[in-house]
C-alpha cells in the first residue's frame, strides 16, 4: 500500500480540529448545550426540541464546507482517486451509519 504523503496535511487538520473545538466551546458557553451531533439532530426531530439554534448549527456544519469550496476552489486539495462503489456497498454504508447513529442516540452519546 502506497501512502500519498503529498495529501498529508497535519496543519490543516490541526486548524480544523481547533475550529471544531472552538465551535463546541462557544455553543457550551453561549447556550449551555453540549455539541453532540446525535443529540442535536435527535432533539431537532422532536416537537419540544425544535430550537432555531439546532437547525442553524446543523446547517452551518453542512453548508460551511460548500461555501469554503466555492470561495476558495483554487486552493482545494487535489482530487483523490477512489474505487468504484456498487449500490450494495452504498446500502451497507447507509444501514451501518444509521445503526451507529441509533446506538449513539440510545446510549446518550
MOCOR-V219838 format. One record per helix or strand. SS is the DSSP state (H for helix, E for strand). FROM is the first residue (numbers start at 1). TO is the last residue. Records with the same first field share a line. If there is no record, write none. Layout:
SS: FROM-TO / FROM-TO
This chain:
H: 5-7 / 10-31 / 37-44 / 52-71 / 73-75 / 87-106
